[in-house]
Amino acid sequence: MATIGATQAETGAEAPAPSRKDIQLVITASSLGTIFEWYDFFIYGTLAASGIIGRTFFPAGNETVQTLLAWAGFAVGFGFRPLGAVLFGFLGDRLGRKYTFLVTITLMGVATAGVGLVPSTEAIGLAAPAIIIFLRILQGLALGGEYGGAAIYVAEHAPAGRSGYYTSFIQASVAGGFILSIAVVLAAKAAVTAEAWEAWAWRLPFLFSLLLLAVSLWMRLKLSESPVFKQMKAAGETAANPFIESFTYPGNLRRLFVALFGIAAGLTVIWYTAMFTVLSFLQTTMRVEETTAQLIVGAGAAAGLFWFILFGWLSDRIGRKLPIVIGYALTLVMLFPIFWVMGSAANPGLAEAARRAPVVVSGPQCRYSPFDKEQADECARVLDHLSKKGVEYTTVVAPVTVVTVGGVTVANDRPETIDAALIANGYNLGKVVPTPGNIAIILAAIILLSALSGVTYGPVAALLAEMFPPRIRYSSMSIPYHIGTGYFGGFLPFISQYIVARSGNPYGGLWYTLAVVAMALIVTLVWLRDEKVDLAKSTAS
């Protein structure tokens, strides 16, 4: 039986080493395909953050509910990624790496274009959100097979001592898909009027995926099968049932546990916090003008891409475990301060007003639920209004409902009266465009968040490829990765937004990220074995 880290040297006659040109084609084709596939998946999230997905497919008569439902649709795709990992991991270990990720990218491209063709709920009723959820499920299935295939394909072509560097381009490509989604949205918005964008042109980024699909297929059809898989197949070493063997192979349960709770869960909540939470935080909570927020986040993410390459390269020299542990620890210490700085720079008036004139809502029950179209009591209705405005508040139990701003009681709890009191105390309730100096501060904060993401995410493709034996590598790598990213990361925007809406604390959602990272740090410190395996020569089991 082939052992962990085995390649062609252990699974049959040794194949000629790929040429430099071959390696460049492998990295380019795999990375571009990964960028395009994650673009397809993220374009939904980019538009969900702007509210247009909620308005079109999930109208609820309540802006908060609308946003939560849109993010729930985003989470559904992640929820089906593990099933895609099982299905396509099985095919990848049985039939080959190349043809499996050709299927996944085709499925993703078709499903994404389909989102752009679905009529609104106003036009076809509840069939619209139902179709959207179905297409998100197809996207999740496709993505469950894409990442593992691309990462393993590159890792199995990497020369000795270079797998961290080579696979870091796959890691950076995930962020590249997010950046491309923002860039295409901005380009489409610039090409049409605001009215046309709201009416129909927002669909263009989804339809653009058909062009990306054509390019991806053209590039990937040029590739040959992984030399590791070809040698395993020639030697009759492929697994009969890679899914079952992933759970029965000696020592693999521990590896699956570490890959899920120590690696995938931790790195993915950092990444999604650095990208989607920041975008939603700026647009919604800090009330930054939509296009400005997208430009800032896109520029910051692009400027931070080099971190993924740097730490992937560095992991070839110092090991995989150390950068990840350091990244987790720094995240626990720095996450809140980074967001505090970002919030103060994004909307200084709002941040200063919250410090100088805090809002306190007193009431007998205040049973506020972000999911309710109509709140149950007077106090809850006040909290609902403040939440939609992105205004921080605290609650106090009292016999009657009273709102105070800066210690002064508001005359009544009507929305227009509350807004007048907020404006009088310096709260800027309109959309804002930060000054150039403050934009520079926000960019620096995003780049720093990207560093926390890069140090934990950059080495991971090589680490996971090295953890598992070649005969079940596709399945064993994909299953824990997509459970971790699908559930811990995919539900992050929804959970974070709910915490913010429920608590009145614009930074409250970050506690979810910190809790998951703390768990991942403990699992990684205790159970991850830092065995930098040479994929070309190692026989370690």
N, C-alpha and C positions, 0 to 999 in steps of 0.2 A: 504494500500500500504506500502511495506517495506520502511524504511527510511535509510538515509545514515549511514553507519557503522553497519547496521544490520547484524546479523549472525543467526545461528540456534536458538538462544534464542528469536528472533523476528519473525521467519518465520515458526514456528511450534513447535512441541515437541523438547525439548533440547536433542541433541545427546551426547553420552559420549565423553569426551575430548580425543583427540588423545594421545596415550602413547608417551614416549620419543623416543622409537624405531620407532614408526610411523612418528614422526616429523623428525627424522634423515633421514628416507627413502624419505619423501616428499622433504626435502631440497636437498639431494644428487641427486635424480632422476631429479628433476626440474633443478638444477644447471648444472648437466652434460649435460642434453638435451640442455640447453641454450648455454653452451660452444660449443657444437658440431654444433648447428645451426648457431651461429655467426661465428664459424670457416668456415663453408661452405660459408657464405656470404663474409667474409673478405679475404678468400684466393685469390679471384680475385683482391682485392685492394693491397694485399701484392705483388703479381706478377705484377700488373700494375705499382707500384712504381719502380720496377726494369726494366721496359721497355719491358719485354718479351711478355706481352699481346698485346701491341701496335705493336710490330714487327711481331707477328704471325697473328693477326686478323685485324689490322688497318694500314697496310703499306701505307704511304702517300708520301714518298719521302722527307719528312720533319720531323725531329725528334721532333720538338715542336708540330706540328700538330698531330703526332702519339701519343704523350703523352696525349694531350688534348682529342683526340678521345677515348683513353683507359679510361681516367677518366670520360668522358661522358657516356661510357658504365657502369661504376661503378655507376654513378648518376642515370641511368635509373632504376636500381633495387630499389633505394631509392624512386624514383618517384612513383612506384607502391605499396609501403608499405601502404599508406593510403587506397587504394582500398582493400588490404588484410585485413586491420584493420576493414573495414566495413563488408566485407564478413565473416571473421572468428569471428569477434566480435558478429555479429548476431547469428552465430551458437553457440558460447560459451555461450551466454545468453539464448538461446533457448534450446540447446541440452546438454550443460554441458561443464565444463572446460577441463576435462581429454581427452575426445575423440577428441575435437577440436585441442588440441595441439599435439595429435598423428598424425592427418592428416597433420598439418603444417610441422612437422619434416620429415615426409615421403616425402612430396612434395619437401622440401628443399634438402634432400639427393639425390634424383633422379636427380633434376635439376643440382646440383653441379657436380655430376659424369658425367652428360651429357656434361658439358663444357670441361672436360678432353678428350672427345671422338670426338669433332668437328674437322674436318680437317682444315688446314690453308687456308688463302685466296689464297695463291699461288696454292693450290691444287684444290679448288672448287670455287674460285672467290668470288663474293659478297654474295653468300649464307652463307659463313662462318661468317662474322660479323652479318648478319641477324639472324642466329641461335643463336649466342652468346647473342644478345640483347633479343631474345625471352626467353632464359634460365634465363637471368638476371631478366626479368619480372616475371617469375615463382618464382625465389628466393625472389623477393620483396614481392610478394603476400604471400608467406609462412611466411616470417619474420614479416609481418604485423599482423599475428595472433599469433605468437610464444611468443613474449615478454609479452604481456598483459596476456595471459593464464598462463604462468609460474609464473609471479609476483603475480597475483591474487590468484592462487592456493596456493602458500606459505602463502600469507597474510591471507587467510581465514582459514588456519590451525594454525596461530600464537596465542600463549597464550596472555593474557592481558599484555600490556606494553612491548611487545617484537617484534612487527611487524617490526619496523625499523631494528633491528638486524637480524631477520630471513630473510627478503627480501633483505638485503644488500648482501647476497650471490648470489642472482640473478644478482644484479648490478655488482658485481665483476666478475661474469661469462661472462658478455659481454666482459670485458677486457681479460678474460681468453681465449675466442675464438680468439681474435687478437693474443695473445701470442702463442696459439697452432698453428695458421696459420704460424707464423714465425718459430716456432720450427720444424714443419713438412717440410717446405721449406728447412731449413738448413740441416736437416737430409737427405732429398732426394738428395740435392746437394753434400753432403759429400759421398754418396754411389755410385756416378757415376762420370764419367769424365766431364770436362767442356763442351766438345763437345756433349756428350750424353744429358747433361742437356738442352742445347740450342735446340737440335734436337727433343727430345721426353720426357725426364724424368721430365720436368716441369709439365707434365700432371699427374704425380703420386699423388701429393697432392689433386687434384680434385677427383681422383678415390678412394683415401683413405676415402672419405666421406661415401662410402658404408659400410665400417667397422664401422664407427662412428654411422651410421644410425641403424645398427643391435644392437649395444650396447644400444643406446637410446631407441629403441622400447622395448628391453628386460627389461630395467629398468622401463620405464613408464607404461608398461602393468601390473606391480605389484601394481600400485597405484589404490586407490579407488577414486570415485568422491569426489569433495569438499563437506564437510558437509553443508556448506551454501547453495550450489545449491541443494543438496538432500532435504533439509528442505523446500526450496522455492518451489521446484517441488511438494513435497508432499502436501504443503499447497495451491497449485494452484496460487502461487505468481509470476511466471515467466512472463516476458513481452511478449505481443503479437507481437510487432514489436520494438525491442530494439533500432534500428537505429533511427526511428522516435521519440521514447520516449526520446532518448538522447538529442533531441533538444526542446522537449516540457515539460520535467519534470521541475517543479518549481525550479528556481534558477540555472538550469544546464547550461544555455548559458554563464553565468559569469564564472562558473567553467571550461567550455570548453575553453573559451578565455584565462583564466589564465594558464590552463594546456598547451595550445599551445604556446602562446607568452611569458609567464613568466617562464615556467618550461622546456618544451621539447626543444624549440629553443635555450635557453641559455646553458643548460647543454650539449647538443649534440655538439655545435660548440667548446666548451672547450675540450670535449673528443676527437673529431676528430682532433683537432689541436694538442693535446698532443700525439696522436698516428700516424695518417697518414701524417699529415703535417710535423711532426718531421722526419718520415722515408723518405719522399720525399725530404725534406730540406737537410738532410744529404747526401743522395745518389746523388741527382741531383745538387742542388745549391752549396753545400759545397764540392762536388766531393769526398766524402768518399767512399772507396772501398765497393762494394755492400754487401758482406757477413759480413764485419766488421760492417757496418751500421745496418744490420738486427740483429746481435748479441747484439749490444749496445741497440737498441730500445727494443728488446725482454727482455733483462735482466732488463732494467729500468722499463718497464711495469710490469714485474713480481714482482720486488721489491716494486712497488707502489700499489700492490693489497690490502695491508692491510688498505690503506686509506678508501676504500669503506666500509669495515667492521667496521672500527673505527667510521666513521661519521654516518653510519646507526645505530650503537649502541648508539652513543651520541644523535642522534635525538629522541630516546625514552625518554631521560632525559631532554633535553632543547627545544624540539619542532623541527619541520621540517623547518620552515621558516628561522630562524636565521642562520644556517649553509649555506643555499643556498645564502642568501643575502651577507654574508661575503665572500663566494667563488666568487660570481660575482664581488664584489668590488675589491678584491685582484687581480682578473684576469685583470681588467682594468688597474691596477697600475703595475703589474709585468710581463705581457706577453712579451712586447718588451724587457725589460732587460734580461729576461731568454733566449730568442732567441739570443740576442746579445752575451751573454756569451757563449752559445752553439756554435754559428758560429765562434767565436774567437778561441775556443778550438778545433773545428772540423778541421779547415783548417787555422791555424794561418798565413801562408804565404799569402793566398788569402785575408784574412781579413786585414792584415797589408798593403799589396800592394794596396788594395782599398782605405785605408786611406792616404797612402803616395803618391800614384801616381794615382789619380782619372782619370777615362776615360770620356772624353767629346766628344760627336758626334755633329757636327754642320752640318746643311743642310737646304735646302729651304722648304722642306715639311716633310720629315721623316714619311711617312704614313705607319708605320709598323703595320702589322696585323699577329698575331701568327697563324691564320688559313690559310693564303695564302701559297700555295706551292711555288710560285715564287713571291717575293716582287715587288712592283710597281716601286720603284725608288732606286737609288744608296744608299741613306742614310738608307732606310728601310732594304736593304740587309746587311748593316753593323750592324744594331741593331739586326737583325735575327741571325747573326753569334755570336755576343756577348751574346745574350740570351741563345743560345745553349751551350755556354761555361760556363754559370753561372757567367758571369762577370758583376758587377754593373756598370751602366753608367748613365750619365745625357745628356740631349739634349739641343741644342741651335739653334735658327733659324738663318740661315746665307745664303748668296747667293749661296755658293758652299758647297759640302760635304767635311768636314775635320774631321779627327780623331786625338785627342791629348791624350797622356798618360803621366800623371805627368807634364802637361804643354808643352810637346814637341810634335810637329806635326809629325805624322806618314807619311812616304814618299808617300804612296798610300793606297787605301782602299781595296787592295786584302787581302783575309783571311790569307794567309801565312805571309804577311807583318805585319798585325795587331797582329797575334800570336807572331811573333818574337819580336815586341815591348813590348807586354805584358810580355813575359818571361824575357826579358832584365830588366824589372822593378819589377821583383820578383813575378809575377803572376804564380802560380803553376797550370797548366792546365791539369795535369794528375790526376789519382786517387790516393788518399792519405790514409794512415793508421795513425790515431792520436797516439801520445805517450801514454803510460799507465797513466801518470798523467792527460793528457787531456781527455782521456776516462773516468777517474773518475769524471772530471768536467762535462762532457756531461751526465753521468749517474745521477749525483746529480741534474742537470737541469731537466732531464726527470722525476725523482722522485718528484721534486717540482711541475712540471706540473701535475703529477698524483695526487698530493695532491689537487690542484685546481679542478681537475676533481672529485676526491673522495668526497670532501666536498659538491659539488653541486649534484653529481649523487648518492651517497650512500643512502640518505634518500628518494629518489624520488619514488621508488616502493610503499613504505608504504604510502607516501603522496598522491599519485594518487589513490591508493586503498581506502583510507579514504575519499577522496573528493566526491566519487560517490556512489549512492545507489546500493545495491547488484543486483537488478533485471536488471539493465542496466550497471553494473560495467565494464564488459568485453568490450562492445562497447564504452562507454563513456571514458574509460581510453585509449583504443587503438587508437581511431580516432585522438585526438589531439596529442598524443605522436608520432604517425607515420607520421602525417603531419609535425610536428615540426622537427623530426629527419630526415624525408625523404627529405624535401626540404631545410631547413636551414642547416642541417648537411650533407646530401648526396651530395649536390652540392658544399660543401666547398672545396674539393680538386681541382675540376675543376675551380671554381671561383678564388681561391687563386693562382693556377698555371697560370691562364690567367693574373691576376694582375701583378704577378712577371715578366712574359714574356713581358707584354705590357709596364711596367714602367721601367724595368731595375733595380728595387730595390728588392734584395733578401728577404727583410722583408716586402715588400708591401702587400702581401696577408694577413698579420695579421690584417690589418684594417677591413677586412670583419668580422673576429671573434669579434673584439672589438665593432663594430657597433651592431651586434646581441646581444652580452652580455649586452651592455648599454640599449638596448630596453628591454631585459628580466629583468634587475635589476629594471627598472622603473615600469614595470607591476607587478612584485613580491612585491615591496615595497607598491604599492598603493592598489592592489586588492587581494593579497593572504591573506586569513584568516588563522592564525596559530591555527587550531583546532586539537589538537592531539587526534584523535578519538580512543576509545577503540573498536577495531573491534569485540570483543567478547560480549560487553555489551552496547555500546553506542546506544542511540536512537536519537542522534542529527540529525536534518534535514538541 
